[in-house]
Amino acid sequence: MAKPVHSMIRVRDEARSRDYYSRAFGLEPADRFDFPDFTLLYLRDPSSPFELELTVNKDREKPYEMGDGYGHLAFVVEDLEAEHAKHKQAGFTVTDVKTLKHGETPLASFFFATDPDGYKIEVIQRGGRFS
């Protein structure tokens, strides 16, 4: 059986991205590997083995283009309204809180945050299929 272990995104500024993911989502460095041309930084929440791999290409000068294939990362939180307020207070870019329904059945309440490189992150209220 396959076990998901990480998702990777390319970032331009390691310190800026590490600070964002720490303050926004509580992710902590799990490992860091420095190579001549790039650095790999693995971040995780202590409650989960799944990691976010930040790849920093050292010669990159211009921002990455998101293209039309990238979707988003997703985090589940205990108190969506409190997280939304925390993100806004920190000056992070966020959308309004929304609720997605299938017919009359609520599927998820969420908002989207945007990291310093433009990646979208869905922040979902814990519950239902997102327990």
Summary of the structure (lengths in Angstrom):
residues: 131
radius of gyration: 15.7
end to end distance: 22.0
largest distance: 54.1
contacts: 323
relative contact order: 0.20
helix: 17%
strand: 43%
